[in-house]
Amino acid sequence: MAKQEQRLTIFVSSTVYGIEELLDQVYALLSGYGYEVWMSHKGTVPVYPNQTAFESCMLAVKRCNLFLGIITPYYGSGVLEGDYSITHQELLRAIELKKPRWILAHDHVSFARALLNDLGFKTKKARAELQLKKKSAVLGDLRVIDMYEAAIRHDIQVYQDRKGNWVQKFSQDQDAHLFVTAQFYRYDDVSRFLEEQLKDQRGIAKRLHEE
């Protein structure tokens, strides 16, 4: 296992309601593989007394090495009128910062998106005209579909140009366990991947500076 001071940090972004047991299991898996896990559910996100919860979360996204997002039928808290949830903004920030990211999405979310597409509500603007009469375990907020589309980089028109757009569907906790295990149990491989990516970024920055 990696030494404490050398451990890679992985930020786990998700709502909590309804998936507490899954989050406990994901935390145990990642910690066991040697990562320092930042997860609000477990109270391990670095918190600064002079910051809001939102600011602490955004800073954690910026500082983490790796980002694991879990999109569920529940949209999450911290929502102001006309604004995004904290979980949604964490995902958008990770994309903006080009963080190495892995995304899990509940099957209800992808199914709801496909159904609405078939009914003619193919865009975020079109879906905004709809309103759920009642929140349920099937889908709590249509904006979770917006999160899903952000994760698959639906904003990039040319499919071949989409990078970091893999979203793994899950319907049971075991599906999520398998994905987390497959992606993260080789700690040394992930560490080497991250170092190579940073090296590439430094090389690009150097070439741009020279030009």
C-alpha positions as CSV (number, residue, x, y, z in Angstrom):
1,M,0.0,0.0,0.0
2,A,1.2,3.5,-0.7
3,K,2.5,5.6,2.2
4,Q,0.1,8.1,3.8
5,E,1.8,11.2,2.4
6,Q,2.0,9.8,-1.1
7,R,-1.6,8.5,-1.4
8,L,-3.6,9.7,-4.4
9,T,-6.8,11.6,-3.4
10,I,-10.0,10.6,-5.0
11,F,-13.1,12.8,-4.6
12,V,-16.4,10.9,-4.6
13,S,-19.2,13.1,-5.8
14,S,-22.8,12.0,-5.3
15,T,-26.1,12.5,-3.5
16,V,-26.4,10.6,-0.3
17,Y,-30.1,9.8,0.1
18,G,-30.9,6.2,-0.7
19,I,-27.4,5.0,-1.4
20,E,-25.8,5.3,2.0
21,E,-24.8,1.6,2.0
22,L,-23.3,1.8,-1.5
23,L,-21.2,4.8,-0.5
24,D,-20.0,3.0,2.6
25,Q,-18.9,0.1,0.5
26,V,-17.2,2.4,-2.2
27,Y,-15.3,4.2,0.6
28,A,-14.1,0.9,2.0
29,L,-13.0,-0.4,-1.4
30,L,-11.1,2.7,-2.4
31,S,-9.5,3.1,1.1
32,G,-8.5,-0.6,0.9
33,Y,-6.8,0.0,-2.4
34,G,-4.6,2.7,-0.9
35,Y,-6.4,6.0,-1.9
36,E,-7.3,8.9,0.3
37,V,-11.0,9.2,-0.2
38,W,-12.8,12.5,0.0
39,M,-16.5,11.8,0.5
40,S,-19.0,14.1,2.2
41,H,-21.0,11.2,3.4
42,K,-18.1,10.0,5.5
43,G,-17.0,13.5,6.6
44,T,-13.6,13.2,4.9
45,V,-13.8,16.2,2.6
46,P,-11.4,18.9,3.8
47,V,-13.6,21.5,5.4
48,Y,-12.5,25.1,6.1
49,P,-14.4,27.1,8.8
50,N,-14.3,30.3,6.8
51,Q,-15.9,28.7,3.7
52,T,-19.4,27.5,2.8
53,A,-20.1,23.8,2.2
54,F,-20.3,24.6,-1.5
55,E,-16.9,26.4,-1.5
56,S,-15.2,23.5,0.4
57,C,-16.6,21.0,-2.1
58,M,-15.4,23.1,-5.1
59,L,-12.0,23.4,-3.6
60,A,-11.8,19.6,-3.0
61,V,-12.7,19.0,-6.7
62,K,-9.9,21.3,-7.7
63,R,-7.3,19.7,-5.4
64,C,-8.2,16.0,-5.8
65,N,-6.2,13.8,-8.2
66,L,-9.1,11.7,-9.3
67,F,-12.9,12.2,-9.6
68,L,-15.5,9.5,-9.2
69,G,-19.1,10.7,-9.8
70,I,-22.2,8.7,-9.0
71,I,-25.4,10.0,-10.7
72,T,-28.6,8.7,-9.1
73,P,-32.3,9.4,-9.6
74,Y,-32.0,12.0,-6.7
75,Y,-30.7,15.4,-7.7
76,G,-29.2,16.4,-4.4
77,S,-29.2,19.4,-2.0
78,G,-28.0,22.9,-2.1
79,V,-30.3,23.9,-4.9
80,L,-31.4,27.5,-5.2
81,E,-34.2,28.6,-7.5
82,G,-32.9,28.2,-11.1
83,D,-29.5,26.9,-9.9
84,Y,-27.7,23.6,-10.0
85,S,-27.3,21.3,-7.1
86,I,-23.9,21.0,-5.4
87,T,-23.4,17.5,-6.9
88,H,-24.2,18.8,-10.4
89,Q,-21.7,21.7,-10.0
90,E,-19.0,19.3,-8.8
91,L,-19.4,17.3,-12.0
92,L,-19.3,20.4,-14.2
93,R,-16.2,21.7,-12.3
94,A,-14.4,18.4,-12.8
95,I,-15.1,18.5,-16.5
96,E,-13.9,22.1,-16.7
97,L,-10.7,21.2,-14.9
98,K,-10.2,18.1,-17.1
99,K,-9.9,16.0,-14.0
100,P,-9.4,12.2,-14.6
101,R,-12.9,11.1,-13.9
102,W,-15.0,8.0,-13.8
103,I,-18.7,8.2,-13.7
104,L,-21.4,5.7,-12.6
105,A,-25.1,6.5,-13.5
106,H,-28.1,4.6,-12.3
107,D,-30.1,2.8,-14.9
108,H,-33.2,4.8,-14.1
109,V,-31.5,8.0,-15.4
110,S,-30.4,6.6,-18.7
111,F,-33.8,4.9,-19.2
112,A,-35.7,8.2,-18.5
113,R,-33.5,10.0,-20.9
114,A,-34.1,7.5,-23.7
115,L,-37.9,7.5,-23.0
116,L,-38.1,11.3,-23.1
117,N,-36.0,11.3,-26.3
118,D,-38.6,9.0,-27.9
119,L,-41.4,11.3,-26.7
120,G,-39.7,14.3,-28.4
121,F,-38.0,15.9,-25.4
122,K,-34.5,15.5,-26.6
123,T,-32.9,18.7,-25.3
124,K,-32.3,20.3,-21.9
125,K,-34.5,23.2,-23.0
126,A,-37.4,20.9,-24.0
127,R,-37.2,19.0,-20.7
128,A,-37.3,22.3,-18.8
129,E,-40.9,22.7,-19.9
130,L,-41.8,19.5,-18.1
131,Q,-42.5,19.2,-14.4
132,L,-42.7,16.0,-12.3
133,K,-45.9,15.9,-10.3
134,K,-44.3,13.8,-7.6
135,K,-40.7,12.9,-6.8
136,S,-40.1,9.2,-6.6
137,A,-37.4,6.5,-6.3
138,V,-37.7,6.2,-10.1
139,L,-36.7,9.8,-10.8
140,G,-36.6,12.7,-8.4
141,D,-35.6,15.6,-10.7
142,L,-35.3,15.8,-14.5
143,R,-32.0,17.6,-14.1
144,V,-30.2,14.3,-13.3
145,I,-30.6,13.8,-17.1
146,D,-28.7,17.0,-17.6
147,M,-25.9,15.6,-15.4
148,Y,-25.9,12.4,-17.4
149,E,-25.5,14.4,-20.7
150,A,-22.7,16.5,-19.2
151,A,-20.9,13.3,-18.2
152,I,-21.1,11.7,-21.7
153,R,-20.0,15.1,-23.2
154,H,-23.2,15.4,-25.2
155,D,-22.2,19.1,-25.7
156,I,-19.5,18.0,-28.2
157,Q,-21.2,17.3,-31.5
158,V,-18.5,15.2,-33.1
159,Y,-18.6,11.9,-31.2
160,Q,-15.0,11.0,-32.0
161,D,-13.9,14.2,-30.3
162,R,-15.5,13.3,-27.0
163,K,-13.0,12.3,-24.3
164,G,-13.6,11.2,-20.8
165,N,-17.2,10.4,-21.7
166,W,-17.4,6.9,-20.5
167,V,-20.5,6.5,-18.1
168,Q,-21.1,3.1,-16.6
169,K,-24.7,2.2,-15.9
170,F,-25.6,0.3,-12.8
171,S,-28.9,-1.0,-11.4
172,Q,-27.6,-2.8,-8.3
173,D,-24.9,-2.1,-5.8
174,Q,-22.9,-5.1,-7.1
175,D,-22.7,-3.5,-10.5
176,A,-21.1,-0.4,-9.0
177,H,-18.7,-2.5,-6.9
178,L,-17.5,-4.3,-10.0
179,F,-16.8,-1.1,-11.8
180,V,-15.0,0.5,-8.9
181,T,-12.9,-2.6,-8.4
182,A,-12.0,-3.0,-12.0
183,Q,-11.0,0.7,-12.4
184,F,-9.1,1.3,-9.1
185,Y,-7.7,-1.8,-7.6
186,R,-4.4,-1.5,-9.6
187,Y,-3.2,1.5,-7.6
188,D,0.2,1.6,-9.2
189,D,-1.2,1.6,-12.7
190,V,-3.5,4.5,-11.8
191,S,-0.6,6.4,-10.3
192,R,1.5,5.9,-13.5
193,F,-1.4,7.0,-15.7
194,L,-1.8,10.2,-13.7
195,E,2.0,10.9,-13.8
196,E,2.0,10.4,-17.6
197,Q,-1.0,12.6,-18.0
198,L,0.6,15.4,-16.0
199,K,3.8,15.0,-18.0
200,D,1.9,15.4,-21.2
201,Q,0.1,18.5,-19.9
202,R,3.5,20.0,-18.9
203,G,4.9,19.3,-22.3
204,I,1.9,20.9,-24.1
205,A,2.2,24.0,-21.8
206,K,5.9,24.3,-22.6
207,R,5.3,24.1,-26.3
208,L,2.6,26.7,-26.2
209,H,4.9,29.0,-24.2
210,E,7.7,28.6,-26.7
211,E,5.4,29.4,-29.5
